Amino acid sequence: MGKPIEACHISVGIRIRMIRETLGLSQEDLAKRVGLKRVSVTNTETGRQRLLLDGIERYATALGTTPKHLLKGVWW
């Protein structure tokens, strides 16, 4: 059995999904922008895939925002 899903990863995933949907992007569109497969975006949005700092930066850039904006409400 894998590691339990942590609340911080769920919160970041929800924020990524919210921004993606607001921009009218599909998971496939975002995956292409980030340079990942669609399943990785799905796992990130549900908190099953943990993000390192460089991943947060890549998602932020792909969504036209900042890492700070993605993490808002998660740690501060």
PyMOL commands that set and color helices and strands:
alter all, ss='L'
color gray80, all
select helices_A, chain A and resi 7-22+27-34+38-45+53-62+67-71
alter helices_A, ss='H'
color red, helices_A
deselect
rebuild
show_as cartoon
